[in-house]
Amino acid sequence: MELIAPCHFGLEAVLKKEIIDLGYDVSRVEDGRITFIGDEEAVCRVNVFSRTAERILIKVGSFTAVTFEELFEGTKALPWEEYIPVDGKFWVAKAASVKSKLFSPSDIQSIMKKAMVERMKQTYPIVRFEETGASFPIRVFIMKDEVTIGLDTTGESLHKRGYRKLTAKAPIAENLAAALIMLTPWHEGRILVDPFCGSGTIPIEAAMMAANMAPGMNRDFLSQQWEHLIPKRDWYDCMDEANDLVDTSVKTDIQGYDIDKDMVAIAKENARLAGVEHMIHFQARDVAELSHAKKYGFLITNPPYGERISDKEQVGQLYRIIGERFNNLDSWSLYLITSYENAERDIGRKADKNRKIYNGMMKTYYYQFMGPKPPKKDRQNEKA
């Protein structure tokens, strides 16, 4: 069947590589989502193993609609009875429309629900559906009048790994943090420092990668209740696979600093809940004190953006400090996500690469200042 994996805009290439690495064929790449071919086992595995997807949808169908009547008839023509049992709770959880005649989310949601009920009545000869059983939320994307409908297998978004009980004021999503790391050449043998670690998300995601810990192995998924569609055995096999791959004995040099000691305590607790607290060194430390004696390390960070006008001058000074401290590190690389438009000017150099990523609705840039590679013998020692 066709499966759809939405992601942050700008991270499609990262998610595509993940899906291919998991062994599945990608059939379509669009802004903010990847479509791929997989079976019931794929639903389990991509939910559990993908670090960058938002959720996994089973594609129920697609059609063109420029009127609400066409939307109703197109939705009604789909085989809902193959997915939803007579007691299933079903609704259109989200409707998104871009450059299309139909654009009112609430109208799209109510018309599609009515169409689904009419279709279900053809199979189940009842007047009213009690909807007391498992949940089957539907998501619809309408792009240039092309309607794509998916059944959400995930439930709570995949960025919710389960370890982050406490957060900072503006935390970075776990799947975005993972993608930022995956866009660098960092691996467990290299130093990683986040000087604005907040609740610890970037260091924790890095440690989970180093330990080969699947991001979804400690949470539940909505489709675990769908035994008529996905056998329980597929979930058990997937979790066994995830557990077999974990190696928390791997040696790492991952560090997280924050000026707020209360945030450092939160980061430590989140790392403990993730099972990687022994792999990360957290410390209350101002970025102005950033230094490291070793070479070839990585700064990967999500510093303050200065969104409020009153913060602009203060943030400019902060980025100048980041630039100064980075320049004093020997042969390091800096990877930094921000919406602050003068980041390169205040850091004091032009980025080697610059990727536009939407962090929710906010346009941000991922600036990549690349240091030299370690000599070949050092790289071999790292992997030894």
Disulfide bonds with the S-S distance in Angstrom:
none
